[in-house]
Each structure stands twice: as C-alpha cells, then as structure tokens.
Amino acid sequence: MSAQNEYDVIVVGGGPAGQMAAGTAAARGRRVALLEKNRQLGRKLRITGKGRCNVTNHCSVEEAVAASPRGGKFLYGAFSAFPPEAVMDFFEELGVPLKTERGRRVFPVSDKAEDIAGALERFLSQTGVQVIQEPVSAVLAERGAVQGVGTPAGEYQAGSVLLACGGASYPGTGSNGDGARLAAALGHTVSPLVPSLVPLVERGGYCSRLMGLSLRNCGLKVTERGKKKPVYEDFGELLFTHFGLSGPTVLSASAHMHPMEPGKYTVHIDLKPALDQQKLDARLLRDLEKNKNKMFLNSLEELLPQKLIPVAVERSGIPGETRCHSVTKEQRRALCALLKGFTVEIEGFRPIGEAIVTSGGVSLREVDPRTMGSKLVKGLFFAGEILDCDAYTGGYNLQIAFSTGHLAGSFL
C-alpha cells in the first residue's frame, strides 16, 4: 500500500454530515480523505427546501430534542456540542448571510442552497481535506478494529472511518442505503429504511376529489386504531392531492406513523379550529337563517372553500336540496362534527423516493452518543441520516447532520 493511500481518517459520504465531520477532523490536524461516489458533493443538500436549503431551526437544544421524535435523547449531547446558533455562526463565518423565517426556519439570504453547499466545500478546502470520487464497497476491519476501506480502484488505509452515507430518500442523488449495508456487514443492527416526512396515501376517494385544495390554518390529529390517545397533533398548512394528503403538518405527522399498516391510522382535520363546537353551531344557525329559503348545498359559500362544499354536503348526510329552514338540530350537529373532524383513512406512505428523510438505520444502542463512535468496532463512527433518528420538517434534520458530523469529527 502506497503512502498516498494512507490517512488518519476516512469519511464515506459527501453530504452535510460527512463534510462537517471531515472538515472538523482536518481542522484538528488529522489527515482526512472524504470518499464520495457522486461527481458533486452535497447533491441532496442542493435540492433541499425546494432549492432554498432550510439550514437549521433557530431554537434551543431542548426544542431540537423535542422536535426529534426518534432519537431525541440520544442527540442531546451532539446538539449541545454544536447547537443551532453554532451552525448559524459557522455558515455566516464562511460568508453565507442567513435569515430566519416563519417557524424559526433558517435559510440563506440568497435563497440558494448552492451557497450552503459552496460554503461546505470551502470548509473542506481550507482545512485540507482530500476529496476522492470513488464508491466504497467495504469497510476493512481486523480483530474488531477498522483498517480502512475498499473501493473498486483499490484500498485506502486509516485507523478511523466515518460512515455518513445518508439513508434511502431521494435515490436520484445517490442515497440508496449503501451505508446501512456497510454497517450491517460489520455486525451492526440496522432497522429497515422506511420513508419519513412523506405524504400520505388515503383509503378512499375523497382527497382526489379535493386535489389542489390547500388549507392554510387547520388543525390536524392522527389517531391509531384501538388507541384513545392521539399519535400526533398539529396546526398549520395541509394540501389535498390526487393520492391523499401532503403539506407541512402531514409531513411532520408521518414521522409518528410507524410502522405503517393499511387502515392503522386515521387523520382528523379540524376545518374550523378557531371555533369550538358551541360557537360553530351558532355560526351555522346564523348562516342557515340567512339562507333559509336556499338549498343547503348553496348555503356554505361563506363557511367553506368552494371545492370542499360538495364533499362536505355528501359526508354530512344532509341532502343537498334540503331547504336551510328544514335542517334539523341533529343534522346541524352532524355537520358540526364533520367540520371539526373531517376524517381521512390512511392506506400508507408514498414511496421512499418522495420522502424528505429516511427513518431507520444503525441502531442507536450500538453507538456512543458522546462521540458517535461504534460500540462494536473500534475506530468506526457514524453521522447523519445513517443513524436511526429523524426529526420534523423545519431544519431539524440538517441540524442532526451538522451536529452529529461535528461531534464525530471532534473524536475521529
């Protein structure tokens, strides 16, 4: 083996976690090689946030933990060592001005993900990381310790190897579960890679009839068959699609809907969250009185979006041709219940290729949260989406990548 193929540290994967880890280790004086199979670093990063890149969320460590439904407790140390404010300072020091928008979401002022990707590349250049564009086929290990990695072009030696290969979402960017396979080959437990932060497919045809309808301020609750306590509750934006439901509240809800089974979950949409049952009933009474000689079907224009009216009338059980003055108290109650709990039965998730992040990955029980090091193989580390942890939409998942990458890079 030639000396040029020998390093202190090898990082596998050139996404945000891998680049952060590689640069952090190199800044400590380590000889670092970053191996990336794509021609371009950070391909997935460049398309996040619809090309704007939601870098992080301007929140506290405790809030970041709370926004991570799987792995929050495990991530506390990483978040504490490199919190959201540190991420913001990091990019601004690299010449990328940032701004904070609704929901404390942080974006580059330019609204260009390319600026974030470019800043990470400058970080690698400034710290002297060698970037090698080759796929890794195996992590080499002997007697319980890593020795390097193997590629189709040969072997590279190192006493520390970090796997930051991502998950399996956005497969067009190269995320295909390679890291999980490499980890499993070394004896690590890897839970199945499934979609998270992903749109939901309905059981039935109501959503397809409402395709394109966006609700800006609605309540959302998810229940699980046979259980009384809601799985998830939220308030915000929701979109009806040809297959089911999407939008920020739905994507965050999906992070709690595991394992997914047809018919296991029901989404309840509160179409009038500003009104309780009593106030909504009073509102209905006024509208019905105002339109007392009209057909019920033609009396809801001020209450509901036009596209929703035919479906709401059908599901209320009130014949559309009923005159408003003939609507009974029982029928009005049924309509109130519908408006406060418009239900959608869920069949499943959209394909993992449409998910923002991957749920599943390397078991957190086998990783030291203080270092991101493997408890099974000496010199092996993990960072980013390869770990079995994920968070809500809003910049939290990139925060996981940067925090775990920085922590691992501090020990590589």
N, C-alpha and C positions, 0 to 999 in steps of 0.2 A: 504494500500500500504506500503510495507516494505521500510525502508530507503535505502536498497541496490538498489532499483529500482528508486531512485530519483537522478536527476542530474541537473546541471545548464544548460547544453547544450546537445541536442541530434542531431547528424548528421546522416542523412539517405543516405547511399550510400558510398561505399568504393573505389571509383575511385580517380583519381588525385585531382579533386576539393574537394571532401569530405575529403580526408586525409589531404590536405593542410589546409582546414578550421578547422578541428578537432584539429590538432596539434597546429595551431596558437592560437586558443581559449584556449587550455590547457596550452600553454606557458604563458598565461596571468593569470593563476591561477584558471581558470574555471574547474569545474568537468564535464568532457566530456565523453559521450558514443557514439561510432560510430556503427551503426547497418548496417550490410551487409548480404544479403541473400546468397551470394556465400560462399563456403568454403575458398576461397582465395581472398584476397584484390587485387584490380587492375588487374582483369583478362583481360580487354580490353587493358589496358596500356601495358601489357606484350607482346601483339602481334602487337602493333603499329609500323609503319615504317618497316614492314616485320621482326619484332622481334628485330629491332635495336633501336627504340624509338627516333623519332625526337623531342627532349625535348622542344625546342623553336626555335626562329629565332633571330640571333644576330643583331637586328635592333633597331631603335629608337621607342619611344612611338608613334610618329606621323606616322611612317611607319607601325606599328602594327595596328593602327586605320584604315589606308588606305587599309590594307590587309583584313579588316573585312567588307565585303560588306553589311552585315546585322548586325546592332548594333554597328558599329564602334564608333559613337559619344557617345552612352551610355557607352561604355567600357573605354572611355578616363580616367576617374578617377581611375578605377581599374588598368589599365596599368601604370598610373603614380605612383600609390602607390607601385606597385610591378612589375617593368618593366623587360624586358628580361635579363638585366645584373644581376638583383637581383635574378632571377630564376637560372641563371648560378652559381652565388655565393652560393646560397642555396645548390645546389647539390654537388658542389665541397667541401663545408664545411662538408658535410655528407660523404665525402670520395669517390665521383664519379668524376674522371677526365673527362673533356669534350673536344670536338674538334669541330671546325667549318668547314663545307664543302661547296661545290658549292651552290650558292643561299643563303649563310649565315645560312644554316641549321645546327643546333647544335645537336650533338649525343654524347653518352658516348664513351670514347676512346676504351672501350672494345667491342663496337657494340652490347651490350647486354641490351635489355630492362629490363631484370631481375634486373640489377644493379640499375636502376632508381626506380623500384618497391620496391626493398630491402631498398633503402635509405628512401623512404617514410614510410616504416614500422618502421625503426629505429627512425624516427622523432616521430611517434606515441608513441613508447616505451619510448623514452627519455622525452617526455612531459607528460606521464602518462595517455594517452587516453585508455579507456576501450573498447575493440572491442567485440561486441556481434554479433554472427552469427545467425540472425533471420530476416525474411522478415517483413516489416512494412505494415500493412493492412489499417491503417488510421492515420491521424494526429488529435489529440484530441484538440478541441478548445471550449471555452465558452466565451460568451459576447465579441466576437471579438478579443480574445487573445488565443494563443496556451497554452495547458496544458501538452502536451506530445505526445506520440504515442501509438498506439495499435498494438500488434502482435498476432499471433496465440497462443503464450505462455503466453500472459498477457499484462499488460500496464506498460509503463515507463513514469515517470513524469519529466517535465523540463519546464522552462519558456522561453526557446529559442529552436527552431527546425530549422535545415537547411535541405532543400531538395537538394540533389546533386546526383540524381538517373540516370543522363545521359539521352540519347534520345532513339532511337529505332534501331540504326545501330548495326551491329554485334550481333544479338539476341542470338547467342550461348554463349556470355559472360554474359548474364543476362539483357542486355539492351532491355527492352520490352515496354517502355512507362509508367511504373508504376508511375514515378514522376509526369508526366503530369496529370494522373488520380487523384493523391493525391492533386495536386494543384487545379484542377478543382472542386474537392469536397469541397474545402474551398472558392470557389467563384471566383477564378482567371480565366481570359480569357486565353485559350490555343489554339494557332493556330495549324492546322493539322501538324503532324510529317511526313515530306517527306524527301527523300534522298537528300544529297548534297555531293559534292566531290565524284561523282559517274560516272561510264562510261555511254556512250550514246548509245541508240539503233537507228539504221538507218532505214529510209523508203526506201527500195530498196535492191539491192543485190551486190552493188559494193564493200562494205567493206569486205563481206565474201570472195570475190574472192582475196582480198588482205590480208587475215588473216595471221598474224605473221609478216607483214612488219612494221618495226619501222623506223620512220623518226626522226633524232636527231635534225636537225636545220630547222624548218619550221615555217612559220607564220600561225597564226590561228585567225579567226574573226568569231563572231557569230552575225547574224542578225535576227531580229524579223519581221514576216510578217506584212507589212503595215507601217513599220517604216524605215527611212533612216539612222539614227544614229546607229552604231554597239552597240550591247549589251555588247560585251566584245572583247578585242584584246590581243594577247599574242604572244610569240615567244619561241620555245623550242622543247620538245620531244612529239611525238604522236605515238600511236600504233593502227593499224587496227586489228580488232578482228572478230570472226565469227558472232557477233551480231551488230558490229558497231565500235565505237571509244573509246579508253582509253588512258592513259598516263597523265603526269603531266599537260599539257596545257588543256587537255579536262576536267580533274577533276576540275581544277580551273574555267573553263568556266561554268561548271554545276551549280556552286554557284550563277550564274546570270540568270539561265534559269528557273525562277519561275513566275507564275505557268506553269507547263509543260502541253502542249496540243499537240497532234499529228499534225505535219506539221507546228507548230507555229514558229519553229526555223530552221535556216539553218547554217551549219558550212562551212566556206570558208577556204580552205587550200592553202597557198602560198608555192608551191613546190620549188620555186627559189627566196627566199626573198633577196638574195644578189644582184639580178639583177632587174633593173627596166624594164619597157616594151621595151624601146629602146635598152638597152644592151642585153636583152633576145632575141629580134628579130635579132640582129646582130649575136648572138651566133647560133641561128637556121640557119641563112643564111650560116654561115661557115660550120656547120655540114652537111647541105643539099648539099652544093657544094662538100664537101669532099667525100660524099657518093652518088654523083649524079646519078650513074648507079645502085644503090641498090634500093630495095623496101623500101618504107617509114617505114614499120614495122621493118626492120632490121637496122635502122639508128639512133636509140635513145639510144644505149647502154652506151654512154658516158654522156648522159644527165639525164637519169632516172634509178632507180633501176630496175632490170630485171623483177621483179614481177609486177611492175607498168606499164610497156610498153604496154601490150595488152589492158589494160583498158583505158590508155591514148589515144591510137590509136583509139579505138572504140568511145570514147567520143569526140574526136577531129572532127569526121565526115570525116576524110581523109581516103579513102580506103587503107588498109594496103599494097596492092600490087602496089599502085601508085609508079612510079619511082620518086626518090627525085628531079630530074631535072624538073619534071612536077608539083610539088607542087606550087600552086598559092599564090599570096600575101595575098588573102583573107583567104585561108586555113591556111597560116602561122599565120595570126592574130588570127584566131580561136584557134590555138594550144597555142599561147602565152597567150591568155585569160584563157584557161584551166589550164595551168601551174601556172598562178598567182592567180587562183581562182577555185581550184578543190572543187566542192560543194558536201556536203552530207546533205540530208534532214533528219531531226531528228523525229523519232516516239515517243521517250520517254526516261525515265531513266531505268537503270537496277534496280532490286528490292532493297528495303531499306537495306536488309541484306548484300548487297555488297557495301553499301556506307561507306565512311570513317567517316562522321559525319551526324548528323540529322539537318535538317532545320525545324524551327517551335519550338513551346514550349510556355513557360509562357510569356505573353505579357510584353514587357519592360516598357510600360506605367504604369504598376502596381507595378514596382519595383524601389526603390530608388537607383540611380546609385552611391550615396555617401557611401552606407552601404550594398547594396544587400538585404536590408530588404523589406518586403512586405508593400505596401501602404494600404492594405486592412485588414490584420490580424497582430495584434501586436505580436512580438516575432517570426514571421516566416521569414525565409531567403532563398535565392536561390543562387546556384553557378554552373558553368559549363554548360554542354550541355542541361540541362533542360530549360535554358533560350532561348528565340527566337533570338539568334545571332550565327553566324558562320563565318568562315574565309577561306582563301585559304589554299591549301596544302603548307607545308614548315615549320611546327612547330607552326603556329599561333593559331591553335585550342587548343593545350595543353597550350599555353600561356594564352589563355582565361580561361582555367580551373584553372591554378595556380593563376592568378591574381584575379579572382572573388572569389576563395576559400580563398585566403589570406585576401582580403578586408572584406569578410563576417566574417571570423574568428576574425578579429580585433574588431568586434562590437557584436558578439554573447554573 
